[in-house]
Amino acid sequence: MTSPDQQPAPEPAKRRRSRLPLVLTVSYVVYAGLWILTSDWLLGLFVPPEQLARTGLVKGLAFVAVTGLIHPEKIITNAAAKPGDQLFLTKPLGTGLITTGIKRGKVEPELEQLVIAHMARLNKDASELMLACGAHAATDITGYGLAGHAFEMAAGAGVTIRITAASLPLLPRALELAELGMIPGGANANRDYMTGRISVAASVDPNLDKVIYDPQTSGGLLLALAPHKLDECRERLHQHGVRAWHIGEVIAQTAGSLELVS
């Protein structure tokens, strides 16, 4: 028998955390049910009948805006990279250059089909492995290009990201198309924005310099992983057939937030 003076053992934090998704789900179901059952009645108290249709549309949009649920322990932001983290990219670069080349008749059908297949491949497996590997930070590489999104990651965490140009994975003919001037308009805007925000080594191929500003359609994930997680992560990626290229590292903040070295 437990004496009155004995205090019950505190509930383990792990058990409390395991209940959180259930609590969130139940709370959402209760909220959604109350919203569906009572929102029209409440609107009728304050809104003239002739305005109910328009107000109902706003009501529907407000409901949709709050339907997202995410476990708080599974949120990976683009602002938590740490010095020492190693950077991995899960898809090669060059979709903007190639699709621009397609529009201008400079790309053969085989490469056109390859880039379509590349863009159709989702980041689902890569994102699940990102969580399993405990990435400190991540971002997808899309319209701002590798340079723009890497800069956001560095600036958000107050660090510098150093990318090794020779390690960047490229789609076939990406450098050639850059040299031919198949530059999408967004790449020029990205370059203008990054002026003064990036340091590029003089030895880096000028065409590769163009590739890092190339806007990507359905680009890969840029992951910042702790060094002690690398072997585990490589093994997980290999087992699931997800390719990832080691393209650089995170260092303590220097004069700039982003460096491209040879």
N, C-alpha and C positions, 0 to 999 in steps of 0.2 A: 504494500500500500504506500502511496506517495504521501509524504507528510505535507501539511498545509504550508510549511515554510519553504518547501522545495519548489523551485521555479522550473517550468517545463523547458526542455532543451529548445533553443532557437531553431526555427525551420531552416534547413540548409538553403543557401542562396541559389544553388543550382536548381532545387526543386521549385522555388518561387519563380525562377526564370522560365522553367519549362511550362508553367501555367500561363505565362503571359500571352502566347498566341491564342489560347482558348478564351481568356478574358477579353482580348481585343475582338475576337470573332463574335462572341456573345453580345458584347456591347454594341457592335455594329449591327447585328441582327435586330436587337431591341430598338436601336435608333431608326433603322430603316423601316421597321414595322410601324412605329409611331408616326414617322414622316408620311408613309403611305396612307395610314388610317385617318390622320387628323389634319394634314396640310390643306386639303381643299376646304374643309370646314373653317379652319382658321382664316384662310384667305377670304372666304365669304363674309366674315365679320368686318373686314376692313376695306375690301376692294369692291367697287361698283360692278354689277353683273356684266356690263358691256366690256369691262377690262379684264375679266377673268381669264379669257383665252390667252392674252398676251402675258399676263402674270403667271399663268400656268407654265408657259415656256421657260420663263426665268426660274420658276420653281424646279422644273426638270433639270435645267443646267446646274443649278445650285446643288441638287442631289448628286448628279454625276461627278461634280467637282470634289466630292468628299468620299468617293467609293473606294479609293486606293488604300490598301493595307500592306504594311511591310513590317517584318519583325525587326525591332530596333537593333538587335545584335547582328543583323545581316545587311546593314547599310555600309557600303563602301563609297566614300566620297573621293573627290579629286583634289582634296586639300589636306591630306594627312601623310604624305610621303616623308620619310626620315632619312637623314644622312646615313649612307651605307647601304640603303636599299638598292637592289639591282633591277634594271628596267627590261621588261620583255614586251614584245609586240607580237600579236597573234595573227596578223595578216600582212602580206606584202603591200607595198605602196605603188601608186600609179594609175588608179582608176580614172581620175580626172583627165590625165594626159591621154589615155587610150580612148576614152569616150569622145574627147575633143577630136582626136585623130579619126575616129569613126565618122563623125559629122563632116570632116573635111576630106574624106575618101583616102586616108593614108594608112588604114589598118586593114589587114587581110581578114577574111571570114573566120579563120581558125582562131586568131587572137580575139576577135569579137566574141565568139562563143565562149572562149576561156574567161574573158573578163565578166561576161554575163553570169556564168556559173560561180565565179568568185564573189560577185556582189549578191548573189542569191543565197550564199551560205551564211547562216545565222551565227550570232555570237552566243547562242544558248549554252553549248557545252563549255565554251571558254569562260563564260560568266559563272557557271556552276563550279568549275574548277578554281576560279578566282576566290570564291568563298571558301572552298575546301582547303586551299593553300594559305588562307589567312592574309591576303594581300593588304598592305597598309593603305594603298590608294590605287585608284584606277580611273580611266576615262576611255571613252570610245573616240576613235579618230575619224572625224567626219568633215564638215564643211570648213573648219579652220585649218585643216591640214595637220600634219604631225607637229610642225613648229608651234602653231597656235594653241593646240590642246596641251602640248608638253609645257608651254609657257604658263598656261592656266594652272596646271598641276604644281609647277614650281612656285609661282607667285602665291598661290593659296596656302602653301605650307611654309613659305619663307625659307626656301632652299634653292639650290641651283641644280638643274638637270644637265648632265653632260652626256651627249649622244655621240657615239662613234660612227662616223659616216660609213666606213668600210663594212660595218655590221648590219646596215639597213637592208632588209629584204625588199626586192623590187620585182614587179611584174615584168614579163618579157617586153623588151623594146621601150621600157619607160625612159631610160636615159636618151635613147635615140630620138624618141618623140619630143622630149624636152629640148634637145638640140635643134630639131626641126621647127620649133616654135609652136607646138601644139599645146599652148598654155591657156587653160580656161580663165575667164575673167576673175573668178573668185581667188585664183592663185595670186594675181597681181594685188588684189585688195589685202590678202593675207600678208604678202611681203611688205606692203606699205605699213600695215599695222605693226609688224614686228621690227621695223626700222628702229635701231637704238635699243632694242630689247633682246637681241641675240648676238652672240659672238661666233663668227665662222672663221675657222683656221684658213690661212691663205692657201694651204695645200689641198683643200677639199675641191673636188671636181665641180666646176660651176654648174654643170647640168644636174648633179646630185643636189646642189644647193637649191635648184628650182623644184626638185621633187618634194622637198620637205614642206613647201607651201601649197602643194597640190591638194585641192579639196577631194576628199574621199567619199564615195557613195558606198554605204555599208562597209566602212573600214573596220579594222580589228580593234582589239582592246590594248591599251598601254597599261601595264601592270607594274606596280612598285612592290617588290617582294623582299622580305628580310633575307640576308645572306644565308642564315641557317636553314631556311626553307627551300633553297634552290634544288637540292637533290630530290627531295620529296615531290616538289612541284614538277620537275622534269619527268619523274616517273609517272605521276598522275596524268600529265599531258600526253605522254607516249601511250599509256594504256588506253586512253580514250581517243586516240588518233587526232589530237589537236596539236598543230604545229605552233611553235613559239620561238622567236628569235631574241637572243640576248643583245640588246642594242646600246646599253649604256648604264649609267649609275646616277644615284643621287648623292650630292656632296653638300657640305655646309655652304651657305650663301656666300657668293663672291660678288664682284662688281655687277654682274648681270645674273639674270635668272635662267638663261639657257645658253649652252655652249654646244657647237658642232665641231668636233675635232676629227682629224683624219685617222 
